[in-house]
């Protein structure tokens, strides 16, 4: 039986007791019907997993006894930064969830000229907290013991003007590109050593011409994902799967 994995944003010391966050505790009690003595796995983003045993349950408050730790590395050798134009509705939640499951190291939400979504500073901060929670839940499910970094949403051109290029390919995916991604990466051999990569996925209406020029100046190569126009959330997942299959651990 697979044990429930629980993220705890606190130091975990073998032999100590840790109280679980309220929403996590409520899920264990009300949904999973956990009881005192049940075993769980704890992690805090350090790369370690800890054995845990539910010790005290008082209403929706749950304390867990922390057991032995072990280093379990499920991170991809490919360190991917996903620059994603924020789509409308809950599609960004989907992108964050699936990108986390696919091993992305960093997510940079951006707002472009044709983005439908507009966020002020307070909204951007609130969204960042929400997307981090989505990522935590995905890590609990998929077994990752390190959380991807999620940047606050920011204007696309601001990010391009300030970011340093990674030690690897920098690709902007554009439906009108005549160059397929596999052709662009043909000169990069698969490797078992760590490689950095950065990919950019546009909004529902695609990137504007001057934005594509800014990508070119920043060192991005423009590539496509085949003859069909993909939705922005589909393009993000397709690009990540292709990268992980070509250079990562799929």
Secondary structure, 3 states (H helix, E strand, C coil): CCCEEEECCCCCCCCCEEECCHHHHHHHHHHCCCCCCCEEEEECCCCEEEEEEEEEEECCEEEEEEEEEEECCCCCCEEEEEEEECCCCCHHHHHHHHHHHCCCCEEEEEECCCCCCCCCHHHHHHHHHHHHHHHHHHHHHHCCCCCCEEEEEEEHHHHHHHCCCCCCCEEEECCCCCCEHHHHHHHCCCCCCCEEEEEEECCCCCCCHHHHHHHHHCCCEEEECCCCCCCHHHHHHHHHHHHHHHHCCC
